[in-house]
Amino acid sequence: MNQVTQANQQVTMSSSQLSELLLNAKQDEGISSSSYDKKEVNRKIRDMFQAEIDGGKIPSSLDSRGYVIEYHLNELHSTMFVGKWHTPFLKELAQFWIDRKRPQPKSQLQVLHEITSAMIEQEKSLHQLESQVTHIGSEVDLIKNKLDNTYWFAYCFLTVVTVAGEHPTSAATFLTLNPESNADIIFSCNS
């Protein structure tokens, strides 16, 4: 059979090539048929793909009188054409797509790759959690220090109030009105 030709920079099969393919296939099956000569193949192509021919999707070669001598079908159209006129080919084509849709068993390498990828993702998640725990721990320590200072300040405040014999409410009013005395309270509690 002739090589696949190029029409307008697109890879195609000519009607002559399709005729030869179908004739050889029928002869291999022990069937002799004249319904696959080039003239008959051109007619069948016209019947099957008239809209594509009219739309310019299937190019043709013309003789000097302007009659079509060859159609040039791309891969899709040539596969459709042969599938229609050669049943064993259509069966092989259908089986190919059926087999392709079935889930294929995974190789050991694919399984190993998936497990490794999952482990890497888990390790990243673990590092993120550790970082969050460290950050939360430092925030807890900061809050604990603030609470300790607050309790210490409250203890010192009550101590000063008690030593001075003041009522806690009047002492709090005094500290609010005289914030510089807060430093004296803290100083006296630390000494």
Secondary structure, 3 states (H helix, E strand, C coil): CCCCEEECCEEEEEHHHHHHHHHHHHHHCCCCCCCCCHHHHHHHHHHHHHHHHHCCCCCEEECCCCCEEEEEECHHHHHHHHHHHCHHHHHHHHHHHHHHHCCCCCCHHHHHHHHHHHHHHHHHHHHHHHHHHHHHHHHHHHHHHHHHHHHHHHHHHHHHHHHHCCCHHHHHHHHHHCCHHHHHHHHHHHC
